[in-house]
Amino acid sequence: MRGKSLMIQGTASSVGKSVLCAALLRIMKQDGLRCAPFKAQNMALNSFATSEGLEMGRAQVVQAEAAGIEPSVRMNPVLLKPTSDRRSQVIVNGKSIGTMSAAEYERFKPQLREMIRSVYGRLEGGVDAVVIEGAGSPAEINLKQGDIVNMSMAKSADAPVILVGDINPGGVFAALYGTVKLLDEEEQARIKGIVINKFRGDVRILESGLDRIEQLLGIPVIGVIPWTEIDLEDEDSVTDRFERSGGAAPVKVAVVHLPHISNFTDFNLLSAEPDAALCYTAKAQDIREADVVILPGTKNTIEDLEWMRAMGIAEQVVRHAREGGLTIGICGGYQMLGRALFDPQHVESAIPQTEGLGLLDFSVTFRAEKTTVQAAGAIRAESGWLSRCDGTVVDGYEIHSGVNDFGPECIPFLSLNGRTEPDGIMNPEGSVMGSYLHGIFDSEPFRRAVVNRVRTEKGMAERAGTALTAAQFREKEFDRLAAVVRQNLDMDAVYRIMRGEDVPCGRWSHA
């Protein structure tokens, strides 16, 4: 294969670019290629700590796993983590360089071009193929001058582009046509194929439209991907996961849908347990009815805690916990469970301090230096419901800026990376617990212990769970995704596009 790169761009955000990139990387891996993902700039609150102790976007982590390689910050050199509607934390090559407004970042972006080009070159030099993901739409004409992630990146990598449109909300042909026609001629010439995504129904009813869009644009439609429920980790909060009701399983799990929720991929495997009905909610009523309440990670811990109070959710969480209901906090949600939160340097918030929920005996102080590290340790619990998984090794990663000051009523159950200070604590009753470890629910013994605690309280027998490790679960989903895409996307056309060969239009008029 002569060509080393292929870029996937979309008519808008959430058209399925990230998932299609993952599918292509898995297919290429299956076809014997060494391949890697790349996205110059991500805007997302779902992030990951690499083995180098650097922070990158979760989407490229998933794509790297699909390709069968270790995630590296080279695959996502710029990450933006929104802190408000107008400001974002800017992370360059895995390290935060501060917070910027949208206008400040637009002025700063040109300084990133050469760095991105250099990072991409090093990545490309070590593999057979790179699948590059764009962001949003390349036709955002108000942002084109400062573009570093769409057509500017395609030109820098000399990459052919496949344009993806989402048919589910309607208007896909207008979106495809408008996107192409808002580009200049050189950019239009880079688009070598069109894919329509998330189609429901018989593809034959689309054929006249597919033929017509080819005639109008002179670009071949190389695939129509059906709507498929694939359980991969979401790039950001633009997801239908938050709309799911959770179902009718006996163990009701409520994850508080915080305004700045982050790393909610922590709970994907818990939601896959057959007897756990997990929903994301911003309603106090759902907290009242839940068996397990989870406070997830957040980029703005203090502000989201104040939001919980204003919504009446904080009161219900405290009531649930005081009545013995299992209450679990992860990262920012863990910090909320303490007695007080201090942010004197305004690392996360304009609010310098606030009371916590008072459910665990510690306080937290935010500092400018962030912990970004992969972590592992063993659960230690000699008695109580958690003793079911005593000695279980759990691993994952930490991304946080807070440092805890523990009181005497904190019961440690987890220490990570050989530290003497606990990274997971619970109250003496074992009903409230928290940890900085993202990925603790990927441990099958831990999540089964959580579910079986509720089953026992309800007079139900304990039962085994899925018995899948997180890696096994992801591998299964990657292979399932690849099979669907391989069946509905012309991979011969994809490889021809990567080699610089022409792919003719007209296949749909003869289908």
Secondary structure as GFF3:
##gff-version 3
##sequence-region A 1 511
A	DSSP	beta_strand	5	10	.	.	.	ID=ss1
A	DSSP	alpha_helix	17	30	.	.	.	ID=ss2
A	DSSP	beta_strand	35	38	.	.	.	ID=ss3
A	DSSP	beta_strand	41	43	.	.	.	ID=ss4
A	DSSP	beta_strand	47	49	.	.	.	ID=ss5
A	DSSP	beta_strand	55	57	.	.	.	ID=ss6
A	DSSP	alpha_helix	58	67	.	.	.	ID=ss7
A	DSSP	three_ten_helix	73	75	.	.	.	ID=ss8
A	DSSP	beta_strand	78	82	.	.	.	ID=ss9
A	DSSP	beta_strand	87	92	.	.	.	ID=ss10
A	DSSP	beta_strand	95	101	.	.	.	ID=ss11
A	DSSP	alpha_helix	102	108	.	.	.	ID=ss12
A	DSSP	three_ten_helix	109	112	.	.	.	ID=ss13
A	DSSP	alpha_helix	113	124	.	.	.	ID=ss14
A	DSSP	beta_strand	129	133	.	.	.	ID=ss15
A	DSSP	three_ten_helix	144	146	.	.	.	ID=ss16
A	DSSP	alpha_helix	151	157	.	.	.	ID=ss17
A	DSSP	beta_strand	161	166	.	.	.	ID=ss18
A	DSSP	alpha_helix	172	181	.	.	.	ID=ss19
A	DSSP	alpha_helix	185	190	.	.	.	ID=ss20
A	DSSP	beta_strand	191	199	.	.	.	ID=ss21
A	DSSP	three_ten_helix	203	206	.	.	.	ID=ss22
A	DSSP	alpha_helix	207	217	.	.	.	ID=ss23
A	DSSP	beta_strand	221	226	.	.	.	ID=ss24
A	DSSP	three_ten_helix	240	243	.	.	.	ID=ss25
A	DSSP	beta_strand	251	256	.	.	.	ID=ss26
A	DSSP	beta_strand	261	262	.	.	.	ID=ss27
A	DSSP	three_ten_helix	264	267	.	.	.	ID=ss28
A	DSSP	alpha_helix	268	271	.	.	.	ID=ss29
A	DSSP	beta_strand	276	281	.	.	.	ID=ss30
A	DSSP	alpha_helix	284	289	.	.	.	ID=ss31
A	DSSP	beta_strand	292	295	.	.	.	ID=ss32
A	DSSP	beta_strand	297	298	.	.	.	ID=ss33
A	DSSP	alpha_helix	301	310	.	.	.	ID=ss34
A	DSSP	alpha_helix	313	322	.	.	.	ID=ss35
A	DSSP	beta_strand	326	330	.	.	.	ID=ss36
A	DSSP	alpha_helix	332	336	.	.	.	ID=ss37
A	DSSP	beta_strand	340	342	.	.	.	ID=ss38
A	DSSP	beta_strand	353	355	.	.	.	ID=ss39
A	DSSP	beta_strand	362	378	.	.	.	ID=ss40
A	DSSP	three_ten_helix	385	389	.	.	.	ID=ss41
A	DSSP	beta_strand	393	406	.	.	.	ID=ss42
A	DSSP	beta_strand	411	414	.	.	.	ID=ss43
A	DSSP	beta_strand	424	426	.	.	.	ID=ss44
A	DSSP	beta_strand	432	435	.	.	.	ID=ss45
A	DSSP	three_ten_helix	440	442	.	.	.	ID=ss46
A	DSSP	alpha_helix	444	457	.	.	.	ID=ss47
A	DSSP	alpha_helix	470	488	.	.	.	ID=ss48
A	DSSP	alpha_helix	491	498	.	.	.	ID=ss49
A	DSSP	three_ten_helix	508	510	.	.	.	ID=ss50
###
